[in-house]
């Protein structure tokens, strides 16, 4: 399986969900990081993720 930009967002969602389940106090931090990374990927600013 090849990972593309389309696969990164769902993988980040699963990881963020697991972190929130394990440590609910991290909710603000996890959501902020997820939104920032998702925005950067959507804008195409993280070119190194294009494999």
N, C-alpha and C positions, 0 to 999 in steps of 0.2 A: 504494500500500500504506500502510495506517495502522499506526503503531506503538502497541502497547498494552503493558501491564505484562507480559503473557504473552510478548512478544517480547524484552523487555529481558534476561532471564536467559540465553537462548541467545546473544544478541549479546555479553554480558559474557563468556560462556564462550569464545567464539571469540577475542575480544581477549586474554583472559588466556592462552589457549593459545599464541597467537602471541608474546606477550611472553615466555613461558617458553621457547619455542623459540629466540627471538633472544638472550635473556640469561638463562641458567639460574640465575644467582646471585640473580635477583629472585623466585625461587620462593616464599619465605616471605612477602614483601611482597604479591605478586600474589594469592596464596591468601587472605591475611588481608583484603585490600581486597574481593576477590570475595565472601567469606563475609559480611562486614559489610554490603555493599550488597545482597546477596541477602536477608539477614535483614530489613533495613529495608524493602525492597520488599515482601517477603512479609507483613510486619506492617502494611503500608499507611501507614508513617510518611513516605514520600516522596510526598506527594499531588501534587506538581507533575509527576510522571511519568504521571499519569492524564490521557491526552489524549482 
